[in-house]
Amino acid sequence: MASGASHGRFIRRWRASDYAADRKGFEASFLETVSRLVPEVVSSLRRDVLPVFKELETLADRAADPIIAADLQRQFEAAGEPAPLIGVFDGSNVLCSERPYRLKIRWSALRVADKQRCVYPDFVPLRIAVEEWAAKFNMAEHEFFLNSALATLAPWSQFPESEGDDCLALGGRAGFGPVSGGESRFAFENPGWDPAFERFAIFEERLKKQFDSELSVYRKRLVDLVEGRGFLRVPDLHRPEHIEWLALFQCGRRSLPEIQKLWAQDKTTISKGVKSAAQLVGVSLRTRGRGRPRKLNS
């Protein structure tokens, strides 16, 4: 691995927002960092969980056709078994299969699937596959991580060309943004440069001053608007690599001494950094032993 200096950027594709009503900015940063520094997280999701998701989606598509659904129900009733997918999940609700449908599942709904209690038994294989995947990386107790699996699997299945995407998506219930598209629009106009009457260097200086002035006014207007609606400024990490240390410790199962060697920092600094990042992201730190994933019930 490269030195800590080469990891100075906080993130590449995701970045923590300046304002948020919750932890989603830090969760997104953590997911991007895990995807980048612990690539087995994404490859395991594709290898071990995507096939299960595709099988369930195929079943959901079949059950979504009223004629096929009725025929399936007759077949299973004749065999004395419950019909598959009498309903499918739409967010946290259950809808009867009456129309063509692309599977949309949130963890808050999937977690209740249970064969023994006959609660959506067709969803149990996916629930177990997602839980085992998350447990392997010490994240089975974190709903945002489980939702990220479902948010990543859906586009992989619907758009096969996207399966090469190597970054976990931020899932869960989308919150309302603090401003509308119209409110956040930034328009800048300038009559431009006339080479016959002005040197370009003078025009450039004048243009930059005008842009900086209008940008400052725009920023103040948006900040006043967002803060007036109750959104809070996201605190900066003391050092951006703290989330990288957390990703390696939690999901990469690296020990503190191993991380210490990679970043040439003392162990106390590494330990404090991991704990501070865990608090911001909302991650319960694993015990230092590697351990084994827990056995899951069907």
Buried (B, 14 or more C-beta within 10 A) or exposed (E): EEEBEEBEEBBEEBEBBBBBBEBBBBBBBBBBBBBBBBEEBBEBBBEBBBEBBBEBBEBBBBBBBEEEBEEBBEEBEEEEEEBBBBBBBBEEEEEEBEEEBEBBBBBBBBBBBBBEEEEBBBBBBBBBBBBBBBBBBBBBEBBBBBBBBBBBBBBBBEEEEEBEBEBBBBBBEEEEBBBEEEEBEEEEEEEEBEEEEEEEEEBEEEBEEEEEEBEEEBEEBBBEBBEEEEBEEBEEBEBBBBBBBBBBBBBBBBBBEEBBEBBEBEEEBBBBBBBBBBEBBBBEBBEEEEEEBEEBEE
